[in-house]
Amino acid sequence: MENKGSDEVEKLKTKLSSVWNNVKYSWALKPKTSFSRNSPVLLLGKCYHFKVKDEESPAEASYESSEEDFVMGNVEAFRKDFTSRVWLTYREEFPPLPSSTLTSDCGWGCMLRAGQMMLAQGLALHFLGRDWTWSGALALQPLDTETWTTTAAKRLVASLEASLQGPPGPPGDRSSPVHQVRAQGAAEEADAHLKEIYHRTLISWFGDGPSDLLGLHRLVRLGLTMGRQAGDWYGPAVVAHILKKAVEEAVDPGLAGVTAYVSQDCTVYSADVIDSHRAPRPEGSGAPPSPQNDQPASASTPTDGRSVIILVPVRLGGEKTNPDYFNFAKSILSLEYCLGIIGGKPKQACYFVGFQDDSLIYMDPHYCQSFVDVSASDFPLQSYHCPSPKKMPFSKMDPSCTIGFYSRSVQDYERIRREVSKLLQPSAKEKYPAFTFIQGRGRDYDLSTFVTPEKREWPFIRDPRKTVTTAGDFVLL
């Protein structure tokens, strides 16, 4: 009887915690994200310029300004590109997590969500390419400035599900992707439709059910083997290793052509990465199956090996990020094969995807949304895409982070190694590169003293300059 009473108390605590987190993390993402119209904007290797037609226009304009204001630039292209990135946030009311009664990750799962977003970008590059954008990106409305409560979220999801049903069509198996593709007629439309299948399947892998291959439940289960419980704080280095295991253990044939590598002690061992590329792919592996089990061939997938998602946990300073590494971070985010950076403010994770001037552009997981059943046919995609970018000064960036790269082949890796090695050359001010590339395998070196970057002490130069802070929202200046 005592055990039963204790279980009831724990369940009540969990429910109360869920209610509190719901209130705390259901705040809206402000739609007014503003940019300087005189400086380029870099987003995962893509460069955009926001120029205005009238030179005497007001000094400030918001990211949500009308299209007429931007006739010379490509703000619309930026909006479409940013919104097409997969956005993964706190969720609630999903099945209890492993070894836990928790049914929400509000308040503690932000680094896992940031890691999922980085991995999703790697898979998007693998299956869709960097130029792909979601057809529904520009139709997605900015998030409401008022608090989006749980009830409102449920109503929105219900309305989206209803709108996706559409009018009845001709008899037959209309849900079959093959049927739909053939009905398109034009080759380009068929290709676009197939990419939407890839897109939907990719998101389904990150669902919040116990069986979802790259979902929160799987990551928490893997975290248990590293001493992390659901509700604990996860650092960027630990998340990198969890993601690696999740990719390696995924049983879906669509993921057989991808693997992951995590650097050791801020060192990328080239022979280990090349071995990962050359490892034989399981028979029958290829493109991701659609939700209806259609399996189109993927032209983007190498046939002689596997692609590798390279994750590099680093520490860019002591207690704070050393300003001498700001330009390095900008250079990394300017590469198309860069998957971004997971990090954030201390104990508050986010996914950095770009920058303008001295501010980072990021996707924020601190937004509580309702559980979506990704096993359902035509589950709504809207809550997995964010129309509102956010901004943070480089000076507020936590020094502990993980950088991601996507390498399609051995030849691709050699190019990445050469190009990134040039960026890693220390400047006159820097004493240490953020990380290094070394020939050979990790086992050929003494790694017995390995300590994760979250614990490692670095003798960085202390910069006496004052930290300059700016407002958290973007404004076109």
Phi, psi and omega per residue, in radians:
M1 nan -0.639 -3.141
E2 -1.127 -0.708 3.130
N3 -1.106 -0.709 3.138
K4 -1.112 -0.744 3.113
G5 -1.118 -0.657 3.101
S6 -1.130 -0.708 3.118
D7 -1.102 -0.702 -3.133
E8 -1.130 -0.687 3.113
V9 -1.103 -0.759 3.131
E10 -1.093 -0.716 3.128
K11 -1.126 -0.694 3.122
L12 -1.137 -0.734 3.093
K13 -1.051 -0.728 -3.136
T14 -1.096 -0.754 -3.138
K15 -1.128 -0.763 3.127
L16 -1.093 -0.719 3.113
S17 -1.103 -0.700 3.141
S18 -1.117 -0.750 3.127
V19 -1.077 -0.790 -3.130
W20 -1.101 -0.813 3.139
N21 -1.103 -0.586 3.106
N22 -1.052 -0.781 3.116
V23 -1.156 -0.776 -3.047
K24 -1.183 -0.671 -3.023
Y25 -1.903 0.375 3.037
S26 -1.808 0.323 3.077
W27 -1.198 2.712 -3.084
A28 -1.506 2.654 2.974
L29 -1.500 2.094 -3.076
K30 -1.066 2.288 -3.077
P31 -1.295 -0.326 -3.102
K32 -1.503 1.576 3.036
T33 -1.850 2.116 -2.959
S34 -1.991 2.568 -3.089
F35 -2.219 2.745 2.972
S36 -1.298 2.341 3.135
R37 -1.476 -0.070 -3.103
N38 -1.806 -0.038 -3.095
S39 -2.148 2.530 3.100
P40 -1.182 2.665 3.065
V41 -1.995 2.206 3.130
L42 -1.847 2.249 3.116
L43 -2.300 1.799 3.119
L44 0.786 0.895 3.056
G45 1.564 -0.156 3.105
K46 -1.743 2.375 -3.109
C47 -1.873 2.318 3.137
Y48 -2.250 2.622 3.089
H49 -2.215 2.315 3.101
F50 -1.838 1.699 -3.136
K51 -1.959 2.588 -3.109
V52 -1.939 2.689 -3.100
K53 -1.265 -0.750 -3.050
D54 -1.708 1.989 -3.115
E55 -1.162 -0.353 -3.129
E56 -1.692 0.320 3.118
S57 -1.201 2.845 -3.118
P58 -0.963 2.731 -3.078
A59 -1.169 -0.419 -3.112
E60 -2.208 2.519 3.043
A61 -2.620 2.545 -3.048
S62 -1.529 2.861 3.100
Y63 -1.059 -0.439 -3.106
E64 -1.620 0.265 -3.128
S65 -1.072 2.804 -3.100
S66 -1.176 2.698 -3.068
E67 -1.110 -0.462 -3.117
E68 -1.079 -0.416 -3.106
D69 -1.322 -0.219 -2.992
F70 -2.217 1.242 -3.093
V71 -1.577 -0.358 -3.105
M72 -1.737 -0.348 -3.066
G73 -1.775 -2.903 3.127
N74 -2.322 0.919 3.107
V75 -1.117 -0.594 3.126
E76 -1.133 -0.694 3.106
A77 -1.116 -0.676 3.090
F78 -1.116 -0.804 3.129
R79 -0.990 -0.782 -3.109
K80 -1.155 -0.724 -3.134
D81 -1.138 -0.870 -3.112
F82 -1.083 -0.831 -3.089
T83 -1.146 -0.431 3.138
S84 -1.290 -0.347 3.107
R85 -1.128 2.520 -3.126
V86 -1.293 2.232 -3.085
W87 -1.934 2.104 -3.122
L88 -2.137 2.157 -2.995
T89 -2.213 3.106 2.977
Y90 -0.922 2.515 3.020
R91 -2.305 2.867 3.104
E92 -2.380 2.853 3.064
E93 1.127 0.497 2.995
F94 -1.610 2.955 3.135
P95 -1.012 2.626 -3.103
P96 -0.952 2.475 -3.136
L97 -1.304 2.757 -3.118
P98 -0.953 2.385 3.125
S99 0.944 0.628 -3.070
S100 -2.754 2.815 2.997
T101 -1.797 0.065 -3.096
L102 -1.181 2.337 3.079
T103 -2.079 0.303 3.083
S104 -2.679 2.626 3.083
D105 -1.885 0.284 3.122
C106 -1.012 2.294 3.036
G107 1.598 -0.192 -3.089
W108 -2.519 -0.326 -3.015
G109 -1.650 0.262 -3.013
C110 -1.124 -0.647 -3.133
M111 -1.231 -0.628 3.059
L112 -1.106 -0.709 3.123
R113 -1.160 -0.724 3.098
A114 -1.074 -0.735 3.100
G115 -1.099 -0.695 3.076
Q116 -1.057 -0.707 -3.141
M117 -1.126 -0.713 3.105
M118 -1.115 -0.760 3.119
L119 -1.122 -0.696 3.107
A120 -1.071 -0.660 3.087
Q121 -1.144 -0.665 3.079
G122 -1.086 -0.740 3.126
L123 -1.228 -0.570 3.068
A124 -1.120 -0.729 3.071
L125 -1.103 -0.688 -3.086
H126 -1.156 -0.810 -3.030
F127 -1.694 -0.480 -3.008
L128 -2.051 -0.412 -3.111
G129 1.530 2.784 -3.067
R130 -1.230 -0.407 -3.092
D131 -1.457 -0.145 -3.110
W132 -1.193 2.451 2.995
T133 -2.376 2.661 -3.114
W134 -1.329 2.317 -3.095
S135 -1.103 -0.456 -3.122
G136 -1.647 0.163 -3.024
A137 -1.075 -0.843 -3.060
L138 -1.307 -0.316 3.116
A139 -1.426 -0.235 -3.115
L140 -1.279 2.196 -3.081
Q141 -1.447 2.583 3.057
P142 -0.999 2.578 -3.124
L143 -1.142 2.520 -3.098
D144 -1.022 2.466 3.135
T145 -1.305 -0.324 3.083
E146 -1.447 2.828 -3.138
T147 -1.060 2.281 3.104
W148 -1.639 1.716 -3.095
T149 -1.331 2.948 3.136
T150 -1.035 -0.749 -3.126
T151 -1.084 -0.753 3.125
A152 -1.120 -0.677 3.124
A153 -1.088 -0.749 3.133
K154 -1.107 -0.718 3.121
R155 -1.090 -0.697 -3.138
L156 -1.130 -0.814 3.136
V157 -1.049 -0.725 3.138
A158 -1.099 -0.724 -3.134
S159 -1.188 -0.632 3.105
L160 -1.146 -0.734 3.121
E161 -1.086 -0.691 3.140
A162 -1.166 -0.715 -3.111
S163 -1.191 -0.482 -3.134
L164 -1.336 -0.261 3.128
Q165 -1.149 -0.741 3.081
G166 1.195 3.030 3.119
P167 -1.225 2.700 3.136
P168 -1.122 2.474 -3.141
G169 -1.847 -2.922 3.138
P170 -1.176 2.751 3.137
P171 -1.107 2.814 -3.120
G172 2.069 -3.100 -3.114
D173 -1.486 1.437 -3.095
R174 -1.260 -0.324 -3.114
S175 -1.387 -0.211 -3.109
S176 -1.250 2.154 3.105
P177 -1.015 -0.658 -3.134
V178 -1.097 -0.758 3.118
H179 -1.058 -0.782 -3.096
Q180 -1.168 -0.703 -3.124
V181 -1.105 -0.760 -3.138
R182 -1.123 -0.561 -3.132
A183 -1.225 -0.351 -3.105
Q184 -1.148 -0.698 3.101
G185 1.574 -1.077 -3.068
A186 -1.392 2.496 -3.107
A187 -1.091 -0.703 -3.111
E188 -1.177 -0.599 3.101
E189 -1.212 -0.655 3.097
A190 -1.117 -0.715 3.129
D191 -1.120 -0.745 3.126
A192 -1.105 -0.660 -3.138
H193 -1.182 -0.714 3.102
L194 -1.085 -0.668 3.120
K195 -1.156 -0.564 3.064
E196 -1.170 -0.551 3.057
I197 -1.145 -0.784 3.075
Y198 -0.997 -0.832 -3.100
H199 -0.996 -0.891 -3.112
R200 -1.115 -0.733 -3.135
T201 -1.140 -0.724 3.124
L202 -1.001 -0.816 3.135
I203 -1.116 -0.665 -3.110
S204 -1.084 -0.507 3.101
W205 -1.108 -0.439 -3.101
F206 -1.738 0.349 3.124
G207 -1.134 2.990 -3.063
D208 -1.871 0.680 3.052
G209 -1.915 2.773 -3.097
P210 -1.033 -0.469 -3.083
S211 -1.696 -0.034 -3.112
D212 -1.271 2.228 -2.901
L213 -1.054 -0.650 -3.086
L214 -2.112 0.362 -3.091
G215 -1.394 3.060 -3.079
L216 -1.054 -0.692 -3.126
H217 -1.064 -0.742 3.129
R218 -1.152 -0.727 -3.131
L219 -1.150 -0.715 3.113
V220 -1.132 -0.703 3.124
R221 -1.066 -0.726 3.105
L222 -1.207 -0.600 3.119
G223 -1.119 -0.513 3.109
L224 -1.047 -0.580 3.141
T225 -1.263 -0.214 3.132
M226 -1.911 0.223 3.095
G227 1.455 0.216 3.106
R228 -1.816 2.355 3.113
Q229 -1.844 2.773 2.978
A230 -1.030 2.270 -3.080
G231 1.769 -0.277 3.069
D232 -1.361 2.863 3.026
W233 -1.520 2.334 3.131
Y234 -1.904 2.252 3.089
G235 -1.481 2.874 -3.101
P236 -1.113 -0.532 3.117
A237 -1.258 -0.757 3.108
V238 -1.085 -0.740 3.133
V239 -1.082 -0.667 3.107
A240 -1.015 -0.776 -3.137
H241 -1.212 -0.608 3.081
I242 -1.135 -0.763 3.118
L243 -1.075 -0.725 3.123
K244 -1.019 -0.838 3.141
K245 -1.103 -0.696 -3.117
A246 -1.095 -0.737 3.123
V247 -1.177 -0.761 -3.117
E248 -1.118 -0.609 -3.066
E249 -1.616 -0.070 3.139
A250 -1.098 2.289 -3.059
V251 -1.676 -0.116 -3.133
D252 -1.194 2.294 3.136
P253 -1.056 -0.421 3.118
G254 -1.148 -0.425 -3.130
L255 -1.707 0.050 -3.093
A256 -1.217 -0.372 -3.137
G257 -1.554 0.144 -3.123
V258 -2.281 2.441 3.004
T259 -2.390 3.108 -3.109
A260 -2.335 2.638 3.124
Y261 -2.321 2.395 3.080
V262 -2.040 2.228 -3.137
S263 -1.130 2.746 -3.119
Q264 -1.984 2.138 3.102
D265 0.907 0.836 3.115
C266 1.067 0.519 3.125
T267 -2.305 2.216 3.048
V268 -1.682 2.018 3.134
Y269 -1.574 1.945 -2.984
S270 -1.043 -0.716 -3.119
A271 -1.110 -0.599 3.105
D272 -1.159 -0.726 3.121
V273 -1.141 -0.762 3.141
I274 -1.116 -0.680 3.059
D275 -1.049 -0.698 3.125
S276 -1.116 -0.682 3.090
H277 -1.113 -0.737 -2.983
R278 -1.518 -0.118 3.127
A279 -1.028 2.346 -3.108
P280 -1.078 2.473 3.106
R281 -1.495 2.466 3.117
P282 -1.026 2.613 -3.130
E283 -1.069 2.428 3.073
G284 1.474 0.024 -3.141
S285 -1.369 2.698 -3.127
G286 3.137 -2.339 -3.114
A287 -1.307 2.839 -3.128
P288 -1.223 2.434 3.061
P289 -1.225 2.597 3.071
S290 -1.324 2.971 3.094
P291 -1.032 -0.331 3.132
Q292 -1.799 0.307 3.048
N293 1.229 0.303 2.979
D294 -1.348 2.463 -3.071
Q295 -2.231 1.443 3.089
P296 -1.223 2.699 3.113
A297 -1.359 2.557 -3.116
S298 -1.881 2.040 3.117
A299 -1.256 -0.316 -3.082
S300 -1.480 -0.124 -3.052
T301 -1.660 2.207 3.097
P302 -1.063 2.547 -3.115
T303 -1.681 -0.233 -3.046
D304 -1.898 0.216 -3.118
G305 3.064 -2.788 -3.113
R306 -2.079 2.642 2.972
S307 -1.398 2.703 -3.082
V308 -2.212 2.235 2.985
I309 -1.619 1.993 -3.048
I310 -1.698 2.126 -3.128
L311 -2.004 2.218 -3.037
V312 -2.161 1.679 3.040
P313 -1.205 2.284 -3.121
V314 -2.415 2.941 2.993
R315 -2.302 2.059 -3.019
L316 -1.717 0.668 3.110
G317 2.692 -3.009 3.119
G318 -1.555 -1.830 3.099
E319 -1.334 -0.509 3.095
K320 -2.232 2.788 3.086
T321 -1.136 2.238 3.121
N322 -1.210 2.177 -3.126
P323 -0.974 -0.404 3.134
D324 -1.167 -0.215 3.125
Y325 -1.703 -0.027 -3.132
F326 -1.061 -0.812 -3.130
N327 -1.145 -0.566 3.073
F328 -1.106 -0.791 3.129
A329 -1.072 -0.685 3.098
K330 -1.104 -0.748 -3.136
S331 -1.097 -0.714 3.139
I332 -1.114 -0.778 -3.114
L333 -1.242 -0.174 3.108
S334 -1.522 -0.041 -3.112
L335 -1.653 2.308 -3.092
E336 -1.168 -0.460 3.132
Y337 -1.563 0.038 3.037
C338 -1.348 2.372 -3.135
L339 -1.669 0.150 -3.126
G340 1.654 -2.933 -3.074
I341 -2.353 2.287 2.999
I342 -1.763 2.276 -3.083
G343 -3.057 -2.122 3.076
G344 2.246 -2.691 3.006
K345 -1.541 2.857 3.115
P346 -0.926 2.178 3.109
K347 1.092 0.312 3.119
Q348 -2.487 1.672 -2.982
A349 -1.438 2.679 2.998
C350 -2.706 3.035 -3.062
Y351 -2.013 1.882 -3.127
F352 -1.429 2.204 -3.087
V353 -2.120 -0.124 -3.121
G354 -3.097 -2.910 -3.125
F355 -2.855 2.808 2.904
Q356 -2.490 2.203 -3.090
D357 0.940 -2.139 -3.071
D358 -1.785 0.431 3.140
S359 -2.225 2.436 3.077
L360 -1.482 2.548 2.999
I361 -1.773 2.299 -3.085
Y362 -2.497 2.859 3.035
M363 -1.854 2.331 -2.981
D364 -1.853 2.112 3.101
P365 -1.454 -0.099 -3.041
H366 -1.417 1.156 -3.105
Y367 -2.625 2.009 -3.017
C368 -1.478 2.134 3.110
Q369 -2.171 2.834 -3.118
S370 -1.362 2.697 3.079
F371 -1.023 2.394 3.059
V372 -2.086 2.242 3.116
D373 -1.419 1.736 -3.068
V374 -1.330 -0.114 3.076
S375 -1.426 -0.222 3.135
A376 -1.291 2.569 3.107
S377 -1.172 2.318 3.113
D378 0.990 0.758 3.049
F379 -1.067 2.574 -3.072
P380 -1.162 2.371 -3.108
L381 -1.645 -0.284 -2.956
Q382 -1.014 -0.632 -3.078
S383 -1.325 -0.042 3.099
Y384 -1.796 0.240 3.098
H385 -2.416 2.406 -3.060
C386 -1.976 2.168 3.123
P387 -1.528 -0.054 -3.007
S388 -2.112 1.724 3.084
P389 -1.212 2.731 3.086
K390 -2.156 2.902 -3.000
K391 -2.336 2.542 3.093
M392 -2.578 2.363 3.092
P393 -1.076 2.512 3.069
F394 -0.955 -0.583 -3.073
S395 -1.128 -0.311 3.141
K396 -1.674 -0.037 -3.086
M397 -1.208 2.280 3.075
D398 -1.189 2.415 -3.076
P399 -1.187 -0.398 -3.125
S400 -1.509 2.104 -3.075
C401 -2.742 2.989 3.059
T402 -2.264 2.255 3.130
I403 -1.740 2.459 -3.141
G404 -2.072 2.544 3.054
F405 -2.366 2.655 3.060
Y406 -2.012 2.150 3.140
S407 -2.067 2.073 -3.042
R408 -1.405 -0.526 -3.050
S409 -2.718 3.056 3.099
V410 -1.055 -0.753 3.127
Q411 -1.092 -0.680 3.117
D412 -1.120 -0.728 3.132
Y413 -1.092 -0.733 3.138
E414 -1.060 -0.660 3.101
R415 -1.170 -0.766 3.121
I416 -1.052 -0.783 -3.130
R417 -1.041 -0.779 -3.132
R418 -1.130 -0.827 -3.053
E419 -1.207 -0.761 -3.114
V420 -1.243 -0.575 3.115
S421 -1.047 -0.625 3.097
K422 -1.134 -0.658 3.132
L423 -1.246 -0.419 -3.085
L424 -1.449 -0.133 3.138
Q425 -1.090 2.108 -3.098
P426 -1.068 2.459 3.054
S427 -1.415 -3.121 3.137
A428 -1.085 -0.508 -3.106
K429 -1.467 -0.553 -3.069
E430 -1.419 2.521 3.086
K431 -1.792 -0.424 -3.048
Y432 -2.431 2.432 3.009
P433 -1.252 2.732 -3.137
A434 -1.093 -0.668 3.043
F435 -2.786 3.058 -3.096
T436 -2.371 2.777 2.978
F437 -1.849 2.339 3.122
I438 -2.308 2.398 3.046
Q439 -1.195 2.680 3.121
G440 1.704 -3.009 -3.093
R441 -1.970 2.701 -3.115
G442 -1.036 -0.616 -3.099
R443 -1.205 -0.255 3.116
D444 -1.375 -0.127 -3.098
Y445 -2.073 2.797 3.137
D446 -1.406 1.842 -3.130
L447 -1.906 0.302 -3.074
S448 -1.143 -0.370 -3.115
T449 -1.755 0.312 -3.107
F450 -1.047 2.285 3.047
V451 -2.294 2.408 -3.109
T452 -1.114 2.634 -3.132
P453 -1.017 -0.380 3.139
E454 -1.203 -0.402 -3.101
K455 -1.875 -0.319 -2.995
R456 -1.233 2.463 3.092
E457 -1.744 2.275 3.128
W458 -2.034 2.433 3.115
P459 -1.459 1.039 -3.091
F460 -1.271 2.709 3.050
I461 -1.209 2.315 3.076
R462 -1.461 2.191 -3.127
D463 -1.610 2.092 -3.079
P464 -1.335 -0.153 -3.083
R465 -1.160 2.614 3.134
K466 -1.257 2.602 3.067
T467 -1.400 2.241 3.133
V468 -1.757 2.188 3.135
T469 -1.904 2.636 3.116
T470 -2.302 3.050 -3.136
A471 -1.153 2.694 -3.068
G472 -1.400 -0.158 -3.106
D473 -1.889 2.661 3.098
F474 -1.433 2.452 3.017
V475 -2.365 2.354 3.056
L476 -1.283 2.028 -3.064
L477 -1.873 nan nan
